[in-house]
Amino acid sequence: MKHHEENEKTVIAHIAGTTAEAMVIRGLLASAGIDSPAATSVDPFPMRENPEGTHGVEILVLESQAATAKQLIESHLTSKEFDQARAQEKKKP
């Protein structure tokens, strides 16, 4: 992994539809050497996530890695395997 400036800002590379999708994408980025920290909450009484996952989950990356991250995510989201997994998920009761 490259050395980055200590104060480099983060940008949104993608907004995942669910927490599960965000975890998969963060894993994909980590395997490519791109850090993507999970969002942290400062709320002492956080509300549970909606089970349907109807809100977006931001995938943050360092600004210098954003272009590569977006390209990896786009490639993943357009892959045949991802489409098949998404179709299987929709079939579940």
Residue, then its C-alpha position, 0 to 999 in steps of 0.5 A: m500500500k502506498h504512503h499517503e499524506e496524513n491529512e489527505k481528505t476522504v471522498i465518497a467513492h460509492i453509495a451502497g444500497t445496503t450494509a451488506e453490499a457496503m461490506v462486500i465493496r469494502g472487502l473488494l477495495a481492501s483486497a486491492g490495497i485501498d482503505s475504506p473505513a466504515a462510517t462511525s457514529v458519534d450518536p450514543f443511542p444509534m437507531r437500528e438499521n432498517p431491515e430492508g436497507t432502504h438508505g444508502v451506505e457511503i463508501l469512503v476512500l482517500e482522494s488519491q485512490a478515488a478514481t481507482a476505487k470507483q473503477l473497481i466498484e463499477s467493474h464489480l457491479t457490472s459483473k455477471e456474478f454480481d448480477q446473479a447474486r443480486a437476483q438470488e437475493k431478490k428471490k429470498p422470502 
